[in-house]
Amino acid sequence: MRTMSAIASDVRFQIRHGFYGVYVLVCGLYVLLLHNISPGYKEKTALLLTFSDPGAIGLILAGGIVLLEKDQGVYDSLFVTPLRLREYLIAKAVSISVISSCAAWAIQLFALGFPAMPVHFTLGVWLTSCLFTFLSIGVVTRAKSINGFIWLSQMYSLPLAVPLAGLFDIGPSALYAVFPTNGSLLLLEAAHRPIPARESLYAVAVLSAGTAAAYAWAHRSFEKRILSRVGEGAAR
Amino acid sequence: MIQVERLEYSYPGAAEKTLKGLNFAIGRGEIFGFLGPSGAGKSTMLKILIGVLKGYAGSVRVLGQELRFTGPDLYERIGVGFEFPNFYTKFTVLENLNLFRSLYSVPTEEPMRVLDRVGLKDAARLKVSQLSKGMKMRLNFCRAILHRPDVLFLDEPTSGLDPVNAKILKDLIKEMKAEGKTVLLTTHHMQAAEELCDRVAFIVDGQIKLIDSPRELKLRQGRKTVRVEYRKEGEPVVEEFPLEGIGNNKSFLQVIDRYPVETMHSQEATLEQIFLETTGRSLS
């Protein structure tokens, strides 16, 4: 019940701060771009766009939300209620995953049609979004300003972009196997071609493991750097 | 409701302890004030008492629970209002209260009812960003009491408020007491403490220097005299008379009988003076 309330509040927060409006605009631009790209490059471009935007949107959105919440000082009120930190983090991941999935589906449907494996595709977007959301929360607890956050988030997320090199056949594919985002790319590819069950299992496992690790890191970082400072009143 | 024994706390990496062996107990239906200058350890103690800081030494029990072992369920029974009233600024007053209300599993107040109690009913549909500081402070109080807590912790509850808003909040705190709630407030506003608190504790450099009721302190440490200002042949005169046997004091009776009295006050000490004498420090 508390988690549902927190999710509803997060969605409202994102709408009120205009995140949805901006995102509809960005998705519209992506669809236009994909319509005007030659068919030979369309699938790869769509995969890259879906990974880097709807998938990784959590990286920017979650950080932005936490920065706004810190600025408004709401943690002084929020964390003197029975709300658990895990519920707060899950609400962030779910609310951002919802917008990610909607955007990914909109881009896919308008630019390329119905995905070959819709469940795989949705799971890929969902888990990738959660991974980047948790990563972003872990990062933003270390940032003191928007600029600091942007800089740190790029540093921390850079290793997760390594498997993108595999899309361009750079290096042996086994090299990327340990990266959770390798699982993201495999699942997102399922929008364009069916992938075997073994690959699907590997993709879900590696991506879930990465997401769980990011969650644990975000939880620890938030507890240490934000919760212990409740009562110090960020907003004045 | 609150028992603290041998409480000590050091921030990680700090050379000196912030709290140095505090002992006190607060009963049901009591308003207890912690007075001290900035940096005395009031905020640290408050953060321990509301379960934010766990790594303390000694024992801190609130509602019978040792706080180092409690989780967020504690907040079902305690209410906390910090000095800075922070909310989701793009949500309305009502949306904020409904959100916070939805996080409790215990029965909660109707938001419009509590808003009405603090004179904010008409502001229910306003965004928080449109509220004045006084309105936000009252809203902060509403949030803190939404779930009808048994113990209420308030940090500088009247800070930055004009006299009208301060009175509204003070009346509400007294209402909480009348309902049997325990209220602990930290402040450096002597007047608010004097007016509200059943007992006060002076805290300086992480130590409690004195605990007693404001009335007892003022009587014990004041001069037992009456100071009279009157006019004698057009000139202002000030005289003090001992309180003991004042009804039979001929000089005093003569003054009030013969001359126009302008002011007349007993000379109990103020909390500010007592604080200064006890701690050697000023509150501001």
Interface residues (C-beta under 8 A of the other chain):
Chain A: M1 R2 S5 A6 S9 R12 F13 R16 H17 Q72 G73 V74 Y75 D76 S77 L78 F79 V80 T81 P82 L83 R84 L227 S228 V230 G231 E232 G233 A234 A235 R236
Chain B: S43 L46 K47 I50 V52 L53 G71 P72 D73 Y75 E76 G79 V80 F82 E83 F84 N86 F87 Y88 T89 K90 F91 E95 L99 F100 S102 L103 Y104 S105 N140 R143 D155
